[in-house]
Amino acid sequence: MTSDQSRNASYGYLVGNATDFLMGICNVQILHLFANTLEVLTFCCELIPVFKYLIHLTIETHQNSGWESLPKLLKNSPNLETLVFEGLHHRYTIKCGDVDGCLCKYSGEIPTCLSSSPVKVLKVLRFGETGVENEIELVKLFLETMPRLEQLTLYYDTSSNDDLIKVSSQLNKLRRVASPNCEIQVISSKLS
């Protein structure tokens, strides 16, 4: 999607339907979606099919792309075991904070796409690029609401030992809200 198309999509001008395309790939086991694809799914997909064989989903994120289509996609992936975010960037929209409207904010109600999620492994690559505090809050939401989560791995590239210690300490405090058998780890080039 070009930058003009993306800008127009955010105003609802994008036309077409990507449902047929999704129906053609709904039997995959591994899927990698780019940030622009999430935008297309938001504005050009009347129905997101069930991805019954999908076990590994990677989502590339971008600060100019919203996550409105992500709850529907997760809800329609009943056997998803591994979810990878390439960063936690996204554009805030009017759907942010709505239960099942986005995943970025906790509105008090647990998004059903998370509470019923079969995901066991959650990885966040490029953790901290958009601000550690906001990303910690999102990680906390994942830990609180994903009951089957067994492993959370954050890939945090920082040049500061103090930042690494601070994030590790914050994550340690989150262990009490996570599933009892969830292992939380931070991987950093500083730990080499």
Secondary structure, DSSP 8 states (H G I E B T S, - for coil): --HHHHHHHTTT------HHHHHHHTT-SEEEE-HHHHHHHHHH-S-----TT--EEEEE--TT---TTHHHHHHT-TT--EEEEE-------TTTTSTTT-SSS--SS--HHHHT----EEEEEEETTT-HHHHHHHHHHHHHH-TT--EEEEEE--S-HHHHHHHHHHHHHHGGGS-TT-EEEEE-GGG-
